[in-house]
Amino acid sequence: MLVITRRTGESFSFQLEHLDPSLTLAELFGEEMEVRVTLLNINGQQARIGIEAPRDITVLRAELEDDYHEHGAVAAR
Protein backbone atom coordinates (compact mmCIF):
# COMPACT_ATOMS: atom_id res chain seq x y z
CA MET A 1 0.00 0.00 0.00
CA LEU A 2 1.24 3.44 -0.97
CA VAL A 3 0.53 6.00 1.77
CA ILE A 4 0.50 9.70 0.88
CA THR A 5 -0.43 12.81 2.84
CA ARG A 6 -2.54 15.48 1.19
CA ARG A 7 -3.47 18.89 2.56
CA THR A 8 -6.75 20.64 1.83
CA GLY A 9 -6.92 21.33 -1.91
CA GLU A 10 -4.02 19.00 -2.87
CA SER A 11 -4.67 16.05 -5.16
CA PHE A 12 -3.23 12.95 -6.78
CA SER A 13 -3.98 11.16 -10.03
CA PHE A 14 -3.74 7.74 -11.62
CA GLN A 15 -1.60 7.72 -14.79
CA LEU A 16 -2.51 5.13 -17.41
CA GLU A 17 -0.80 6.68 -20.46
CA HIS A 18 1.69 3.86 -21.02
CA LEU A 19 -1.10 1.28 -21.41
CA ASP A 20 -2.77 0.22 -24.65
CA PRO A 21 -5.95 2.35 -24.86
CA SER A 22 -7.76 -0.26 -26.96
CA LEU A 23 -7.78 -2.78 -24.10
CA THR A 24 -10.52 -2.96 -21.48
CA LEU A 25 -9.65 -2.86 -17.77
CA ALA A 26 -10.43 -6.56 -17.52
CA GLU A 27 -7.99 -7.30 -20.37
CA LEU A 28 -5.31 -5.09 -18.81
CA PHE A 29 -5.47 -6.32 -15.25
CA GLY A 30 -7.56 -9.50 -15.20
CA GLU A 31 -8.79 -10.19 -11.69
CA GLU A 32 -6.29 -7.70 -10.21
CA MET A 33 -7.95 -4.57 -11.61
CA GLU A 34 -9.17 -3.26 -8.29
CA VAL A 35 -7.99 0.14 -7.08
CA ARG A 36 -8.69 0.80 -3.42
CA VAL A 37 -8.34 4.22 -1.80
CA THR A 38 -8.57 4.28 2.00
CA LEU A 39 -8.71 7.34 4.23
CA LEU A 40 -6.30 6.37 7.01
CA ASN A 41 -6.22 9.45 9.21
CA ILE A 42 -7.23 13.09 9.36
CA ASN A 43 -5.15 15.52 11.38
CA GLY A 44 -6.25 19.15 11.06
CA GLN A 45 -5.84 20.14 7.40
CA GLN A 46 -3.98 16.93 6.43
CA ALA A 47 -5.33 13.54 5.43
CA ARG A 48 -3.30 10.33 5.15
CA ILE A 49 -4.53 8.25 2.23
CA GLY A 50 -3.68 4.64 1.48
CA ILE A 51 -3.78 3.52 -2.15
CA GLU A 52 -3.71 -0.07 -3.38
CA ALA A 53 -3.51 -0.48 -7.17
CA PRO A 54 -1.98 -2.83 -9.74
CA ARG A 55 1.69 -2.08 -10.46
CA ASP A 56 0.81 -0.95 -14.00
CA ILE A 57 -1.00 2.09 -12.59
CA THR A 58 1.16 5.03 -11.58
CA VAL A 59 -0.13 7.00 -8.61
CA LEU A 60 1.19 10.52 -8.90
CA ARG A 61 0.98 13.53 -6.59
CA ALA A 62 -0.32 16.55 -8.51
CA GLU A 63 2.85 18.57 -7.88
CA LEU A 64 4.89 15.93 -9.77
CA GLU A 65 2.67 15.67 -12.86
CA ASP A 66 4.65 18.20 -14.94
CA ASP A 67 7.96 16.40 -14.25
CA TYR A 68 6.34 13.05 -15.02
CA HIS A 69 5.02 14.21 -18.39
CA GLU A 70 8.19 16.10 -19.31
CA HIS A 71 10.87 13.64 -18.17
CA GLY A 72 9.10 10.34 -17.64
CA ALA A 73 8.46 8.13 -14.66
CA VAL A 74 12.04 8.06 -13.36
CA ALA A 75 12.18 11.82 -12.74
CA ALA A 76 8.90 11.81 -10.83
CA ARG A 77 9.95 9.16 -8.30
Chimera marker file (.cmm) of the C-alpha trace (Angstrom):
<marker_set name="trace">
<marker id="1" x="0.000" y="0.000" z="0.000" r="1" g="1" b="0" radius="0.5"/>
<marker id="2" x="1.241" y="3.438" z="-0.965" r="1" g="1" b="0" radius="0.5"/>
<marker id="3" x="0.529" y="6.001" z="1.769" r="1" g="1" b="0" radius="0.5"/>
<marker id="4" x="0.504" y="9.696" z="0.882" r="1" g="1" b="0" radius="0.5"/>
<marker id="5" x="-0.430" y="12.806" z="2.838" r="1" g="1" b="0" radius="0.5"/>
<marker id="6" x="-2.535" y="15.484" z="1.193" r="1" g="1" b="0" radius="0.5"/>
<marker id="7" x="-3.469" y="18.890" z="2.562" r="1" g="1" b="0" radius="0.5"/>
<marker id="8" x="-6.753" y="20.636" z="1.834" r="1" g="1" b="0" radius="0.5"/>
<marker id="9" x="-6.920" y="21.328" z="-1.911" r="1" g="1" b="0" radius="0.5"/>
<marker id="10" x="-4.024" y="19.001" z="-2.875" r="1" g="1" b="0" radius="0.5"/>
<marker id="11" x="-4.667" y="16.052" z="-5.160" r="1" g="1" b="0" radius="0.5"/>
<marker id="12" x="-3.231" y="12.952" z="-6.775" r="1" g="1" b="0" radius="0.5"/>
<marker id="13" x="-3.980" y="11.155" z="-10.030" r="1" g="1" b="0" radius="0.5"/>
<marker id="14" x="-3.740" y="7.744" z="-11.623" r="1" g="1" b="0" radius="0.5"/>
<marker id="15" x="-1.603" y="7.723" z="-14.788" r="1" g="1" b="0" radius="0.5"/>
<marker id="16" x="-2.511" y="5.134" z="-17.414" r="1" g="1" b="0" radius="0.5"/>
<marker id="17" x="-0.796" y="6.680" z="-20.461" r="1" g="1" b="0" radius="0.5"/>
<marker id="18" x="1.691" y="3.858" z="-21.022" r="1" g="1" b="0" radius="0.5"/>
<marker id="19" x="-1.097" y="1.284" z="-21.408" r="1" g="1" b="0" radius="0.5"/>
<marker id="20" x="-2.773" y="0.217" z="-24.648" r="1" g="1" b="0" radius="0.5"/>
<marker id="21" x="-5.955" y="2.346" z="-24.861" r="1" g="1" b="0" radius="0.5"/>
<marker id="22" x="-7.757" y="-0.259" z="-26.959" r="1" g="1" b="0" radius="0.5"/>
<marker id="23" x="-7.784" y="-2.781" z="-24.098" r="1" g="1" b="0" radius="0.5"/>
<marker id="24" x="-10.516" y="-2.958" z="-21.484" r="1" g="1" b="0" radius="0.5"/>
<marker id="25" x="-9.650" y="-2.857" z="-17.769" r="1" g="1" b="0" radius="0.5"/>
<marker id="26" x="-10.428" y="-6.559" z="-17.523" r="1" g="1" b="0" radius="0.5"/>
<marker id="27" x="-7.990" y="-7.297" z="-20.373" r="1" g="1" b="0" radius="0.5"/>
<marker id="28" x="-5.314" y="-5.089" z="-18.812" r="1" g="1" b="0" radius="0.5"/>
<marker id="29" x="-5.473" y="-6.320" z="-15.248" r="1" g="1" b="0" radius="0.5"/>
<marker id="30" x="-7.558" y="-9.500" z="-15.198" r="1" g="1" b="0" radius="0.5"/>
<marker id="31" x="-8.792" y="-10.195" z="-11.686" r="1" g="1" b="0" radius="0.5"/>
<marker id="32" x="-6.289" y="-7.703" z="-10.215" r="1" g="1" b="0" radius="0.5"/>
<marker id="33" x="-7.952" y="-4.575" z="-11.611" r="1" g="1" b="0" radius="0.5"/>
<marker id="34" x="-9.166" y="-3.257" z="-8.286" r="1" g="1" b="0" radius="0.5"/>
<marker id="35" x="-7.988" y="0.136" z="-7.083" r="1" g="1" b="0" radius="0.5"/>
<marker id="36" x="-8.688" y="0.801" z="-3.423" r="1" g="1" b="0" radius="0.5"/>
<marker id="37" x="-8.337" y="4.224" z="-1.797" r="1" g="1" b="0" radius="0.5"/>
<marker id="38" x="-8.572" y="4.283" z="1.998" r="1" g="1" b="0" radius="0.5"/>
<marker id="39" x="-8.706" y="7.337" z="4.231" r="1" g="1" b="0" radius="0.5"/>
<marker id="40" x="-6.302" y="6.368" z="7.013" r="1" g="1" b="0" radius="0.5"/>
<marker id="41" x="-6.216" y="9.450" z="9.206" r="1" g="1" b="0" radius="0.5"/>
<marker id="42" x="-7.232" y="13.091" z="9.358" r="1" g="1" b="0" radius="0.5"/>
<marker id="43" x="-5.148" y="15.524" z="11.383" r="1" g="1" b="0" radius="0.5"/>
<marker id="44" x="-6.251" y="19.147" z="11.060" r="1" g="1" b="0" radius="0.5"/>
<marker id="45" x="-5.836" y="20.145" z="7.397" r="1" g="1" b="0" radius="0.5"/>
<marker id="46" x="-3.984" y="16.935" z="6.429" r="1" g="1" b="0" radius="0.5"/>
<marker id="47" x="-5.330" y="13.544" z="5.430" r="1" g="1" b="0" radius="0.5"/>
<marker id="48" x="-3.300" y="10.334" z="5.148" r="1" g="1" b="0" radius="0.5"/>
<marker id="49" x="-4.530" y="8.254" z="2.225" r="1" g="1" b="0" radius="0.5"/>
<marker id="50" x="-3.685" y="4.636" z="1.481" r="1" g="1" b="0" radius="0.5"/>
<marker id="51" x="-3.776" y="3.521" z="-2.155" r="1" g="1" b="0" radius="0.5"/>
<marker id="52" x="-3.714" y="-0.070" z="-3.384" r="1" g="1" b="0" radius="0.5"/>
<marker id="53" x="-3.514" y="-0.482" z="-7.166" r="1" g="1" b="0" radius="0.5"/>
<marker id="54" x="-1.981" y="-2.829" z="-9.739" r="1" g="1" b="0" radius="0.5"/>
<marker id="55" x="1.688" y="-2.083" z="-10.463" r="1" g="1" b="0" radius="0.5"/>
<marker id="56" x="0.813" y="-0.951" z="-13.995" r="1" g="1" b="0" radius="0.5"/>
<marker id="57" x="-1.004" y="2.088" z="-12.586" r="1" g="1" b="0" radius="0.5"/>
<marker id="58" x="1.160" y="5.034" z="-11.585" r="1" g="1" b="0" radius="0.5"/>
<marker id="59" x="-0.131" y="7.004" z="-8.609" r="1" g="1" b="0" radius="0.5"/>
<marker id="60" x="1.190" y="10.524" z="-8.899" r="1" g="1" b="0" radius="0.5"/>
<marker id="61" x="0.984" y="13.526" z="-6.588" r="1" g="1" b="0" radius="0.5"/>
<marker id="62" x="-0.317" y="16.551" z="-8.512" r="1" g="1" b="0" radius="0.5"/>
<marker id="63" x="2.853" y="18.573" z="-7.876" r="1" g="1" b="0" radius="0.5"/>
<marker id="64" x="4.886" y="15.935" z="-9.769" r="1" g="1" b="0" radius="0.5"/>
<marker id="65" x="2.673" y="15.669" z="-12.859" r="1" g="1" b="0" radius="0.5"/>
<marker id="66" x="4.654" y="18.205" z="-14.936" r="1" g="1" b="0" radius="0.5"/>
<marker id="67" x="7.959" y="16.404" z="-14.246" r="1" g="1" b="0" radius="0.5"/>
<marker id="68" x="6.345" y="13.052" z="-15.020" r="1" g="1" b="0" radius="0.5"/>
<marker id="69" x="5.019" y="14.207" z="-18.389" r="1" g="1" b="0" radius="0.5"/>
<marker id="70" x="8.188" y="16.101" z="-19.311" r="1" g="1" b="0" radius="0.5"/>
<marker id="71" x="10.868" y="13.643" z="-18.171" r="1" g="1" b="0" radius="0.5"/>
<marker id="72" x="9.095" y="10.340" z="-17.642" r="1" g="1" b="0" radius="0.5"/>
<marker id="73" x="8.456" y="8.131" z="-14.663" r="1" g="1" b="0" radius="0.5"/>
<marker id="74" x="12.044" y="8.056" z="-13.362" r="1" g="1" b="0" radius="0.5"/>
<marker id="75" x="12.175" y="11.824" z="-12.743" r="1" g="1" b="0" radius="0.5"/>
<marker id="76" x="8.901" y="11.808" z="-10.827" r="1" g="1" b="0" radius="0.5"/>
<marker id="77" x="9.953" y="9.160" z="-8.297" r="1" g="1" b="0" radius="0.5"/>
<link id1="1" id2="2" r="1" g="1" b="0" radius="0.2"/>
<link id1="2" id2="3" r="1" g="1" b="0" radius="0.2"/>
<link id1="3" id2="4" r="1" g="1" b="0" radius="0.2"/>
<link id1="4" id2="5" r="1" g="1" b="0" radius="0.2"/>
<link id1="5" id2="6" r="1" g="1" b="0" radius="0.2"/>
<link id1="6" id2="7" r="1" g="1" b="0" radius="0.2"/>
<link id1="7" id2="8" r="1" g="1" b="0" radius="0.2"/>
<link id1="8" id2="9" r="1" g="1" b="0" radius="0.2"/>
<link id1="9" id2="10" r="1" g="1" b="0" radius="0.2"/>
<link id1="10" id2="11" r="1" g="1" b="0" radius="0.2"/>
<link id1="11" id2="12" r="1" g="1" b="0" radius="0.2"/>
<link id1="12" id2="13" r="1" g="1" b="0" radius="0.2"/>
<link id1="13" id2="14" r="1" g="1" b="0" radius="0.2"/>
<link id1="14" id2="15" r="1" g="1" b="0" radius="0.2"/>
<link id1="15" id2="16" r="1" g="1" b="0" radius="0.2"/>
<link id1="16" id2="17" r="1" g="1" b="0" radius="0.2"/>
<link id1="17" id2="18" r="1" g="1" b="0" radius="0.2"/>
<link id1="18" id2="19" r="1" g="1" b="0" radius="0.2"/>
<link id1="19" id2="20" r="1" g="1" b="0" radius="0.2"/>
<link id1="20" id2="21" r="1" g="1" b="0" radius="0.2"/>
<link id1="21" id2="22" r="1" g="1" b="0" radius="0.2"/>
<link id1="22" id2="23" r="1" g="1" b="0" radius="0.2"/>
<link id1="23" id2="24" r="1" g="1" b="0" radius="0.2"/>
<link id1="24" id2="25" r="1" g="1" b="0" radius="0.2"/>
<link id1="25" id2="26" r="1" g="1" b="0" radius="0.2"/>
<link id1="26" id2="27" r="1" g="1" b="0" radius="0.2"/>
<link id1="27" id2="28" r="1" g="1" b="0" radius="0.2"/>
<link id1="28" id2="29" r="1" g="1" b="0" radius="0.2"/>
<link id1="29" id2="30" r="1" g="1" b="0" radius="0.2"/>
<link id1="30" id2="31" r="1" g="1" b="0" radius="0.2"/>
<link id1="31" id2="32" r="1" g="1" b="0" radius="0.2"/>
<link id1="32" id2="33" r="1" g="1" b="0" radius="0.2"/>
<link id1="33" id2="34" r="1" g="1" b="0" radius="0.2"/>
<link id1="34" id2="35" r="1" g="1" b="0" radius="0.2"/>
<link id1="35" id2="36" r="1" g="1" b="0" radius="0.2"/>
<link id1="36" id2="37" r="1" g="1" b="0" radius="0.2"/>
<link id1="37" id2="38" r="1" g="1" b="0" radius="0.2"/>
<link id1="38" id2="39" r="1" g="1" b="0" radius="0.2"/>
<link id1="39" id2="40" r="1" g="1" b="0" radius="0.2"/>
<link id1="40" id2="41" r="1" g="1" b="0" radius="0.2"/>
<link id1="41" id2="42" r="1" g="1" b="0" radius="0.2"/>
<link id1="42" id2="43" r="1" g="1" b="0" radius="0.2"/>
<link id1="43" id2="44" r="1" g="1" b="0" radius="0.2"/>
<link id1="44" id2="45" r="1" g="1" b="0" radius="0.2"/>
<link id1="45" id2="46" r="1" g="1" b="0" radius="0.2"/>
<link id1="46" id2="47" r="1" g="1" b="0" radius="0.2"/>
<link id1="47" id2="48" r="1" g="1" b="0" radius="0.2"/>
<link id1="48" id2="49" r="1" g="1" b="0" radius="0.2"/>
<link id1="49" id2="50" r="1" g="1" b="0" radius="0.2"/>
<link id1="50" id2="51" r="1" g="1" b="0" radius="0.2"/>
<link id1="51" id2="52" r="1" g="1" b="0" radius="0.2"/>
<link id1="52" id2="53" r="1" g="1" b="0" radius="0.2"/>
<link id1="53" id2="54" r="1" g="1" b="0" radius="0.2"/>
<link id1="54" id2="55" r="1" g="1" b="0" radius="0.2"/>
<link id1="55" id2="56" r="1" g="1" b="0" radius="0.2"/>
<link id1="56" id2="57" r="1" g="1" b="0" radius="0.2"/>
<link id1="57" id2="58" r="1" g="1" b="0" radius="0.2"/>
<link id1="58" id2="59" r="1" g="1" b="0" radius="0.2"/>
<link id1="59" id2="60" r="1" g="1" b="0" radius="0.2"/>
<link id1="60" id2="61" r="1" g="1" b="0" radius="0.2"/>
<link id1="61" id2="62" r="1" g="1" b="0" radius="0.2"/>
<link id1="62" id2="63" r="1" g="1" b="0" radius="0.2"/>
<link id1="63" id2="64" r="1" g="1" b="0" radius="0.2"/>
<link id1="64" id2="65" r="1" g="1" b="0" radius="0.2"/>
<link id1="65" id2="66" r="1" g="1" b="0" radius="0.2"/>
<link id1="66" id2="67" r="1" g="1" b="0" radius="0.2"/>
<link id1="67" id2="68" r="1" g="1" b="0" radius="0.2"/>
<link id1="68" id2="69" r="1" g="1" b="0" radius="0.2"/>
<link id1="69" id2="70" r="1" g="1" b="0" radius="0.2"/>
<link id1="70" id2="71" r="1" g="1" b="0" radius="0.2"/>
<link id1="71" id2="72" r="1" g="1" b="0" radius="0.2"/>
<link id1="72" id2="73" r="1" g="1" b="0" radius="0.2"/>
<link id1="73" id2="74" r="1" g="1" b="0" radius="0.2"/>
<link id1="74" id2="75" r="1" g="1" b="0" radius="0.2"/>
<link id1="75" id2="76" r="1" g="1" b="0" radius="0.2"/>
<link id1="76" id2="77" r="1" g="1" b="0" radius="0.2"/>
</marker_set>
